[in-house]
């Protein structure tokens, strides 16, 4: 399974997004059963897209992340292309639809 970079402050999160052409954030909260089920599925899926740099954020440790990204629930999945948000999925994520979106963007950016 793909290992996600653990991001624990806003400066690190902003740098992570800006330093990579394709970056993905999985934002979670403790005791979130949906998060616990979804994370391994997303990690496995992301192995197919090696150019996407992946990050994990615990929103209870980086509380300002909710305001910065206008997040009201968990989990939240965000895909950025050159620092701009292209995909946002929250709470209930249909993995097949999510993967179709990621694949389309990946093929357009990476080729």
N, C-alpha and C positions, 0 to 999 in steps of 0.2 A: 504494500500500500504506500501511496505517496505521503511523505512526511511534510507537514505544513510548518512554516516558520512561525514561531510563537511571537506575537507582537504585543507589547505590554505598555506602550505609551503613544500618545498622539503624534509626537515627532517621528517616532519610528514607523508608525502607520503611514504618515504622509510621505516619508522618504521611500518606503517600500513601494507605494503606488507610483511615485514619480521616477524611480530608478529602473523600472521594468516596463518594457513595451506592453506586455500583457501581465496583469496582476489580478489575483483573485483573493477575496477575503471571505472567510467563514466566521461570522460573528455569533457567538453562543452565550448562554448563561448556565450557571450551575443548576443542577436538578431539572434541566429541561429534557424531558424524555424524547421529544421530537429531535432535538439536537443530537442526542446520543445515538439515535437510530440513523440519522441522516449523515453524520460525519463520515463513517466508514464507507458509505456508498459514494459520497462525493470524492473522498480520497482515492478510491478505486477508479472512478471515472477519470479523474485528473491525470492518472498515469498515461492516458492516451494522448495527452496534450503537454508534452515536455517543455514547450516554450512558455507556458503559463506558470508564473511564479505564484505559489500559494501561501497564504498567511492565515493564521488562526488568532482570533481575539476573544478573550473572555470579557464580556461587557460589564461584569460585576467588578473587574479589576481596573478597567479603563472606562469609567463611567461617562466621561465626556464624549465617547464614541457615539452614544445614542443621539446626542444633540448635533454632533458634527455631520452625521449621515442621516438624520431624521429617522431614527429607528424606534419603533414602538413595540416590537415583539422580537422573539428569537425562535429559531435561527434566522439569520439574514445572510444571503449569499450575494456577493457583489463582484462583478467582473469589470475591470477597467482596461481600456485600450489607450495607451499613451496618456494616462492620467485622467481620462474622461470615463465616467460611468456608462457602461453599455447594457449591462444586465443587472437586474435586481429581482431577487426572489425572496419571499419571506414566509415563515411559518410552515405552511403546507406546500411542499415542492414536488411537482410531478417530474420525476427524474428523466423520463424519456423526452418530455418537452424541453426541460432545462438543457439536456445534452444536445438536442437539436440546435438550440440557440447558440450554445458554446461552439459547437462544431462549425456552424455557419460563419461565425465571427473569426474563429481560428483559421479556417481555410482562406478567408479574405485577407487576413493580416499576414499569416505565415506563408501561405501558398500551398 
